[in-house]
Structure formats: C-alpha cells, structure tokens
Amino acid sequence: MNLIEHLERDHAELRALLNAAESILGKPRGVGLDDRLSADKKLLIEALKNFLIAFEKHEEAESRVIERLLRLEKILSARPLDSSSNISAPLRESISEGHRSLRSITHLLGAIASSHDSDQIYSIRNVLSSLKDELSRHLDYEEHEIFPKLKDALSAETLDKMTRWAKNIKKSQKSSK
C-alpha cells in the first residue's frame, strides 16, 4: 500500500465514522423542532467523539505528511517538474483552510451534542449534515486534486517511503493515548 492508498483508507474511515454517528440518530421523528431523538444520546456522543479523535489524528498526520512533501519538493525542484504536478504552498493553504473549516464544524457539533436537550435533535441533524457535506468536499478535493498531483510528482519509491513514515506517525499517536 502506498501513501495515496493509505490516505484514502483514512478518508474512508472518517466517512464511515460520520455515517455511524448519523445512523445513531435514526430517521427523523417529527418535523423541525418537533424532531425527536430515536436513540440513546450517550451513543451519539460516543460516536461523535470517535469521529473527532480520528479526524484530529488524521489531520495531524496529514499535515506532517504535507510538510514533509513540501520539503521534498524543494529537494526535487532541481529536477524539472511540470507546473501542474508541483506540490505547492497554495496547496498547503487550501488543505489548511479545509481543516480549519472542518474543525469549526466539529467543535460546534460537539457543543450541541453535549449540551442540547436530547428530545429535540433538529439542530444536531443540521450540523451533522453540514459536517458531512464539508468533509465530503474536503476529502473529494484531496482525492481528485491533490492525490493525482502527488502520483505525478513523486516516484513509487518515494510514495512507499512516505507510507512507512505516515504509518509510524499513526503508531506514535496510538502509543501516546
């Protein structure tokens, strides 16, 4: 498995964790503010915590990978790369912007889930829906814009080395729990 496949697997895990949280909500029971929670609020909070933990770990690992790739880009800049395949600072800024936006929504969702009356779930559904949309746009951007550029710019050997490095980041995250 190379770096791209490793990151895509992380993305699939994030999507699955949000889907699991959404499934806990069950189907809407009522309309608008009359919507009622059809599941245990503790399960919902646990599912949201699982997502937040996974997202924070993914974000940290991905940021470290991007930083390392940007340093690698400087090393590789001696060899001609076409401009469409460069891993550039604007790319890093775009990723950071996506992470800031997602972080804001996840914090809002956490606040709602921990303080909202569990009988009225309308707000939580709306925030969770916004989070899923934002996450989907962010991950789709990475998968369709960034990952192809990485594949073009880096050799298979470099991607494999980066995979081992990314896996070591994950191991160190688990051991620091």
SULWOSUL-V676639 format. One record per helix or strand. SS is the DSSP state (A for helix, B for strand). FROM is the first residue (numbers start at 1). LEN is the number of residues. If there is no record, write none. Layout:
{{SS	FROM	LEN} {SS	FROM	LEN}}
This chain:
{{A	3	23} {B	29	1} {A	32	3} {B	36	1} {A	41	36} {A	83	3} {A	89	27} {A	122	32} {A	156	20}}
